[in-house]
Amino acid sequence: MSVTESPVVLIPEYKAHYGLVPNYINGCFVPSESTRILTVDNPATGKEIATVAMSTAAEVDAAAQAAHAAYRDWRRVPPQVRVQYLFKMKRAMEEHLEDLARVVTQEHGKSLEEARGSVARGIEHLEVACGMPSLMMGYNLEDGAAPGIDEEMIRQPMGVFSCIAPFNFPMMVPFWPYAVAAGNTYIVKPSEQDPISQMLIFELLHEVGMPAGVMNMVNGDKEVVDAMLHNPLIRGISFVGSTRVGHYVYHEGAKFKKRVQAQAGAKNHLVVMPDAVLDKASQNWINSFFGCAGERCLAGSVLVCVGEETHRAAAAAFKAEAEKVSVGYGLDERVAVGPVISKSAKERILGLIESGIAEGATLLLDGRNPNVVTPGCEDGYFVGPTIFDNVTPEMTIAQEEIFGPVACIMKVDTLDEALKIIDESPYGNAASIYTQDGFTARKFKYEANAGNIGINIGVPAAMAYFPFAGRKDSFFGDLHGQGRDAIDFFTDKKVVVNRWIWDPKTMGTWS
């Protein structure tokens, strides 16, 4: 393998083409030796902006060997010294926030406001991980077993971890920094659909002097995923993506004795009670259902209205707000909803819209041919806000994760019926309720079978110091991402029982 110079793309003038996205192994940018090359499109224009090679198992092994070698020294670096690199990285990301956000918009399609928010969330994770000297602390007890015998629990890093990242948050998710802050080394596999963002992150890591081998990046597809799952040097896998792939990663990882946290798909329900403040709630639903073009695991999917009058008023208010939404290229500051990630994603979403019509749902707002406000985007992958009314639980659009800007509206008679629909869904990522009644809110919080609960919140995204929860087919594993769960996932507990010889004259006559 030959070493390339740093791509040097963090400049104010955003490139029409970023070239071939390299790997980053043992402190160097390295071009893949693979001949399988994919294009990276700007989804707003449909034009190629980069290419990326689908790396080989040998290249994964090279990264694993480098990370394993680096681990021996990195784990001995005191935590307060390790996090100094994260402090530097935080400052670098803050300095380049606008550049990073604009590149996210270029390759993913988010509106610029959403892209800025996703980069800021990545910085938030750095801030929390910088507290690792406290977060990794164990505990102890003098005379815990008997007089003169002390007991303590210490946390230790485990070795090499890897991340299999999704396309929908290309800047934020792959660089959850808890693993390296805890003393492990890391290998990131970005999504092959938008790998440029992580190239920039690794350029910044290179710039701040992160020691060679501590952070590595290998681009690719299933061949790279399988190589990570099977490589004996990799101790654990952190995954975010679809339920189908998450289930595979979880089971295959367990087969090869790895720790796995697999955060997977979703079908999130938002329940509207008769006392909901509809003028405020309907504005909140726009971001929940249509923000990031519906391509996030916390996106609203189904609006469940309790009562006939609630259903009528909520549907009208939701449609009125959705009709105001502008669609176009995310770098256009007027735009609220950008394109979906790819042509194939657009075709899949359009197919699900057709299935909703065929199954008898009422198409309240049709987003199949949206008015794109940005010139030059005729070939972009746009789907406008789409709303179906009179949806029933057995319909395909009510069951499948659409991962696009498509909302379903259902009507039920009671809160218990709404809770039953949530409970019977195979997914359990998030659920929200809109109400002004404390008893109703508490009942929902207590009974809703989902991991992330919103009360008058359409996107109940946990801050970095809380776990990102999920249940049923939305999560496979025992320890979630973020918060204390992340510390537990990336460390192993060791219990030490100590007894020292003492002078019986000063310590008593115990034996």
Number of C-alpha atoms within 10 A of each C-alpha: 9 9 15 13 9 18 16 11 16 16 10 11 8 13 14 12 14 16 16 19 22 26 28 28 26 21 20 21 23 21 20 25 14 13 10 12 14 16 17 26 24 28 27 30 22 18 16 17 20 21 22 25 23 21 24 22 19 12 21 27 18 17 27 27 19 23 28 22 18 22 23 14 12 25 21 11 13 13 20 14 11 22 25 15 18 24 17 18 23 22 15 17 22 15 11 16 17 16 19 26 24 23 25 31 25 28 24 31 34 35 30 26 17 21 29 19 15 22 23 19 17 21 27 18 23 25 19 18 28 24 15 20 16 11 16 18 11 14 10 14 12 13 14 14 13 12 13 18 14 17 18 15 15 15 19 19 24 21 25 30 27 26 24 23 23 22 21 27 24 24 30 23 25 27 23 22 23 25 25 27 30 29 28 26 29 29 27 23 25 28 21 21 23 29 26 30 24 26 24 21 20 23 19 21 20 19 13 18 12 19 16 18 25 26 30 26 28 27 26 27 18 12 14 22 20 15 17 28 26 17 17 15 17 27 21 26 27 27 26 25 22 21 20 11 15 26 20 14 24 23 16 16 22 16 11 15 15 21 20 28 25 30 28 26 29 33 27 29 31 30 29 26 24 18 11 19 15 22 12 11 19 22 16 17 25 25 20 25 32 27 23 29 29 27 21 22 24 22 33 30 31 27 29 29 28 22 16 13 12 21 24 12 13 26 22 15 17 23 18 14 15 22 14 11 15 19 25 32 31 27 22 15 11 16 20 24 30 34 35 28 28 21 17 11 18 20 13 15 22 18 11 19 24 14 15 21 13 11 15 14 21 16 18 17 19 16 20 16 9 15 13 22 14 18 10 12 18 13 12 25 23 33 28 28 28 23 25 25 21 16 24 18 14 9 15 16 27 21 17 16 19 23 27 30 29 27 28 25 26 22 23 18 14 12 20 15 14 23 19 13 16 25 16 11 20 16 26 27 29 30 31 27 26 23 20 15 11 10 10 15 18 12 13 22 18 10 13 24 24 24 19 23 26 19 20 22 17 29 26 20 18 14 14 22 17 15 19 21 22 26 20 18 22 27 28 23 17 11 22 24 26 24 21 16 17 25 23 20 23 27 20 12 13 11 13 11 14 14 13 8 7 10 9 10 7 7 11 11 8 8 7
